[in-house]
Every structure is written in C-alpha cells, then in structure tokens.
Amino acid sequence: MKKIGLFLFVFLTSLSIYAQDISGKWNGILKAQGTQLRLVFNITKTDNGYSSTMDSPDQRAKGITVTTTSFDNSILKLEMSNEGIKYEGTLRDENSFVGTFKQGDQSFPLVLTIREVEKEKIVRPQEPTKPYPYYSEEVKFKNIEDKIELAGTLTLPEKNGMFPAVILISGSGPQNRDEELLGHKPFLVLADFLTKNGIAVLRYDDRGVEKSTGNFNSATTFDFAKDVKYAIEYLQKRKDINKDKIGLIGHSEGGVIAPIIASENKDVDFIVLMAGPSLRGDKLLLLQKYKIETQIGVNKQLIENNQQIFTGAYEIILNKSIKNELISDTLSEYFTSKYGLALPEKQKTVLINQLSSPWMIEFIRLDPVVYLSKVNCPVLAINGSKDMQVPPKENLEIIENVVKKSNNTKVKVKELEGLNHLFQECETGAPSEYSTTEQTISPTALKEILNWINIQIK
C-alpha cells in the first residue's frame, strides 16, 4: 500500500505540473563576466499557447518582443531571433524554471522564478558609503552644440571655499558617472579619494546614459570630447572652483580624449592619462587582441590568422575612399571571402555592426599622437605593467617621446608594477580577472595620481 500511495502522489503531482498555467512575470538574474543583469519574462496565455515579452530593468529596456514562446512537457522555450537569444528551462516546481540562457555562442545558467529576485551583494571594500565626509552635489550642465544635458556629481572638500578641480573622463562603452563596470565603481573610489585630499571632482554620466540626455550609440570619441569641453566651462562658472587649477583625468579612451581637449583648450592646467593609448586605433586593437589571445592559450597559428584577417578589415575602414555607409557591405564581402561558412551569419552580422559603428570607424582612424604633440600643459601618464588592453611598453614610450619633442618638459610616465587595465593588483592582467578581484583601484595608483596633482596645484 505504501508503494501504491507513493506512486499516486508522484502521478498526481506530475499532472498538476503539466496542467499548470505559466502566465505571469518570471524573474531571473543573469550572471555573466562578473555582472548581474535582472531579466523579466512577461508570459501571456493565448488561444494557441503562449506569447511573451522581455524586460531588462538594469538596461532600462521594456517590452522586447520574444519571437517564440512554447511550454510543453514541463519545458519552457523562449527565442528572440533578432537578438540571437534563446532560453530553455525545465519546470522544477510550480514556482521556478531551471535552464540555460544563450546568446550567440555563449551560454549561462539562468533560474526563472515567479517571485521577484534581488541581486547578490558584491563585496567592494574600497567603495565609500554615505554620509561622506565632504560636500556632494547633483549637478547638470549643457552641451549647447549638440543640444544635450549632462548629469553628474560634483564633490567638494567642503561646502564653502575655492578648490582645485579635476574632471573624470570614462573609458569606452556606455558608462555612468562612477564608470561602473563588472561590479566595480572606479570613478566613485577615485573621486572619494581625491576629494578627501582637498581636490574637487566632477564626474558625469555619458551622453544617453542614466540621467544624461543624448544618443550614445551615434556618438564618436570627438563627440565625447565636446562634452568635456562644456564640463570645463561649467566648472569655470562656479565660485567654489579655482579656475586656474582645473585638470582632466582620463581612463582608457578617456586618456585619448584628455589630450584632444588639452591640445586646443588653454583652460586645461594638467592632464592625467590612466592607461591612455598612444597607438592609432587599428594598431591598438590588433595588439590588444594578440596579447589577450596569447594569454588565454589560443593556438599560435590561429592568432596569426586572426591578425592578418583583422588587419585587412581595418585597412578597409582606414581607406577613406570607401564611403562610411558602404563600409558595412564591404566588410561583409571581405569576411565571407576569408571565413566562408566557418563564420555563422549571425556572428558575422554582430561583428560587422561593431566594426561599422560611427564610434569604431573614428576610433580605428584616430591617431592620439596628433593631439599629444600639441599638449603644452603638464602630463602624467601611468599604466599597469600587466595591462593587456593598453599594453604599457608600447604606449608609454610614445607618449613620453612625443610630448617631449614638442618642447613640453612637464611630462612624467610611470609603469606601475603588477596592475592591470583597471589598475587593480592582479595575477595575469587578463580581463577575466576584473570582476573577481575585490580591489577596485590599487592604493599605489591612487597615491601616484594624488602626489603628482599636488605638485601641479601648488
């Protein structure tokens, strides 16, 4: 009798699962490369089965169409063909699916639950917490040329007074005022450190990010440079800022933007380049690709083949006789001739869209030397010795030589031992370490920046 009772229990339970209506909001947290991204699938019952949409609250995206939704034999399948996204999960109980989220050739485990979910708290010991021991103000300023408004935070050592100031310029990709990435907030940590040591700091959301208006996707490095120009003008109008002591601190792409502005704007009193490139964009990307692929153990012959193929792709972009609107089609023909069917159509489309974006075209063509040679203000250029994205030896030497050749003797370059592209203490310098490292910025880098700035503002 006990065996029959157990059988009946399992049988009845399975019937209730198969018959379940899964309409409603199914919540999950996608964990990838150290980030946590909330996803919500809104599933609705129809006459023929189910339909659904997806929300991504952290990306402020709602109502994204799910092309296919099916639920059969406890298996939920969701597909978004335009985005190359698929999810397949098994109903574990009436409240959750356990499955896999796929986008392109990447796969991540994803549990969906009918209950709302919260992100896991990541330990970042350097992150300051309120109340801060200094004055912090939410501010806005306008880029009148492009008719956009930039929103940010200005921190001052005290509410009243007149202080030297720096503007923080973020790296590539859509960044908020904290340059938040992979669970870290480098600009929050940097601003906190400098403000505690007597320096005002302005940091702001990139155009089109969070509280700033504008379109990030259509912008180039030179557009972001214009935003910095108006940030300087904003600070000059404030009574609590010393107008003769305004500097720029640029990280990565920001380290290209700072010299662009300093080369033409006499109101910039000094610049700090944190992993700022000096190689032309195409050469930097090839070197970066070589370093990272070598570190992760890619076959040497494949690395060499990739170098040759991408060199050819960049040459297409560098060829200004090809109109920008035709670059996409030209690249498509080129990659088809090189890879054939070995490169799936969806992956080829993603690759071409990246390479033919306005930002990428300008970045590949941009030669930082042109602007570094015109910088007359003091320059500090620092790199981590294990930086694979902007390798130090190839970039620091050029910065020093170019600036000095223009008769600017106020230049200091320094390679910081054991630090990566984010200026974290690390093992290998590989990007995969960024998120797993608790440290946001090494104290060595922070002190190097502060000590040098203090010399400039005396």
Secondary structure as GFF3:
##gff-version 3
##sequence-region A 1 458
A	DSSP	alpha_helix	2	18	.	.	.	ID=ss1
A	DSSP	beta_strand	24	32	.	.	.	ID=ss2
A	DSSP	beta_strand	35	46	.	.	.	ID=ss3
A	DSSP	beta_strand	49	56	.	.	.	ID=ss4
A	DSSP	three_ten_helix	57	59	.	.	.	ID=ss5
A	DSSP	beta_strand	61	65	.	.	.	ID=ss6
A	DSSP	beta_strand	68	72	.	.	.	ID=ss7
A	DSSP	beta_strand	75	80	.	.	.	ID=ss8
A	DSSP	three_ten_helix	81	83	.	.	.	ID=ss9
A	DSSP	beta_strand	85	93	.	.	.	ID=ss10
A	DSSP	beta_strand	96	103	.	.	.	ID=ss11
A	DSSP	beta_strand	106	113	.	.	.	ID=ss12
A	DSSP	beta_strand	135	143	.	.	.	ID=ss13
A	DSSP	beta_strand	148	156	.	.	.	ID=ss14
A	DSSP	beta_strand	163	169	.	.	.	ID=ss15
A	DSSP	alpha_helix	186	196	.	.	.	ID=ss16
A	DSSP	beta_strand	200	204	.	.	.	ID=ss17
A	DSSP	alpha_helix	221	236	.	.	.	ID=ss18
A	DSSP	beta_strand	241	251	.	.	.	ID=ss19
A	DSSP	alpha_helix	254	262	.	.	.	ID=ss20
A	DSSP	beta_strand	270	274	.	.	.	ID=ss21
A	DSSP	alpha_helix	281	295	.	.	.	ID=ss22
A	DSSP	alpha_helix	300	318	.	.	.	ID=ss23
A	DSSP	alpha_helix	324	339	.	.	.	ID=ss24
A	DSSP	three_ten_helix	340	342	.	.	.	ID=ss25
A	DSSP	alpha_helix	345	355	.	.	.	ID=ss26
A	DSSP	alpha_helix	358	365	.	.	.	ID=ss27
A	DSSP	alpha_helix	369	372	.	.	.	ID=ss28
A	DSSP	beta_strand	379	384	.	.	.	ID=ss29
A	DSSP	alpha_helix	392	405	.	.	.	ID=ss30
A	DSSP	beta_strand	411	416	.	.	.	ID=ss31
A	DSSP	three_ten_helix	431	433	.	.	.	ID=ss32
A	DSSP	alpha_helix	443	456	.	.	.	ID=ss33
###
